[in-house]
Structures are given as C-alpha cells and as structure tokens.
Amino acid sequence: MASKSRIVGVSKTLHFLLPRLVMPIDGKYTLKLLYGYRVYKPGLSDELALFREIFLAFWGLATQLGLSRSDEQAEGWNTTVPKIIDNAIIGYLRNRAS
C-alpha cells in the first residue's frame, strides 16, 4: 500500500481470509466513527494495539446486540456479522451527513 498506515489494508486482507472473525476497517467510516478522524499510528506495535482496540470494540458490540450467524444472509451485503456491523456504520454516517 502507498500509505504508511497498514491497518486498513491488513484488516481488509484479514477480513477476506477470515470473514466471520475480522471486520474490515477503513478510514472514511470505521475510524471516523470511533475516533472522529482518520487515526494514524506511526509504529507497527501502535497499529497492532489500535487493531486490537477496534477488534474488541466491535466484538463487544456484536455481543451486546446478540448478533450471530442467524443474522447473516447467504447473498447480498450482510453475509457475515462483521459486514453487518460495517454496513450499519456506513449507513449511519452517510445518513448523518445528509
């Protein structure tokens, strides 16, 4: 990736490999919702800590909402719990902006 920040690319790769476990993280929506801006951490260990923080936040959200495989759809946008959360974030922020 051209950016010095690796969290977006790594999270999307991990989501591709482990779609039911890892939520894709992006700067425009995920980081903006959690932190109000696109977070940049200069070191690899700092980015790993940020990834862990985000992973635990969304694991907690999925648990609190009681999301499970029964909420997933075989086709379309909400194929996994992480994508359900990701799509909800995008929808929420887009709606708030309009």
N, C-alpha and C positions, 0 to 999 in steps of 0.2 A: 504494500500500500504506500501511496505517496506521503501520507500523513505520518507524523512521528507517533501519534496516538494509535495504539493497536487494539483497543478494547472493542471497537465497532467491528472490525474485520474478524477478529478472533471469535467474538460472540456469535457472529453470523455463521462462521465456519462450524463452530461447536453446535449451533442450532441445527445446521444441515446434517451433521453426523449424529446428534442426539436430540432429535426434535421434541421429544416429550420431556426432556430434562432441562434444556438450556433455552432461555428466552433470548431472541436477538435483541441487541442493544444498538440504538442509533442516537446520534447527537441531536437531531431535529425534534424527536419526540421523547424518547426514554429519558435521556439525560436532562432535557429541558423540564420534564415533569418532576423529576426527583430533586433537581438542584437549581432549576430556574435558568440554567445556561449550559452550554456545552463544556463539560468538565475536561480539563487536560491535566494528566498526571505525567510528569517528566520521566519517571523511572519505571522499570518493569515491575518491581515489587509494589510500587504505589498503584499501578494499574491493576495488578492482581488483587490488592486489597479493595480497590473500587469495584472490581468484578464481583468479589465475594460479598461485599455490602449490597450490591444490586441484586445478586442471586438470592440472598437471604430475604431481602425486602419483598421480592416477588414470590418466593416460596411462602412467606408469611401471608401475603395477600391471597394466594391460591388456597391456602389452608383456611384462612378466615372466611373466605367466600364459599368454601366447600366445593371448589371446582375439582372435577375428576374426569376420567375417560368417558363417562356417560354424557358429559357436556360437549364432547368433541363431535365433529361432523366428518363423515367419510370423504366428502368433497367440499370444495369451496374455500372460504377464508379461515374458518375456525377448526382446522384439522387437529390441533393439539391445544392443551391448556396454555402453554406459553404463547401460542399465536392468538388465543382468545384474549389474553391479557394485553398483548402487543396491539391488537386491533382495537381494543377498548381505549387504550391510551391515545392512539392516533385519532380515533373518532372524537374523543373528549377534547383534545387540544385543537382539532380542526373546528369543532363546534364552538369552542370558547373564543376562537379567533374571528369567527364570522359574526 
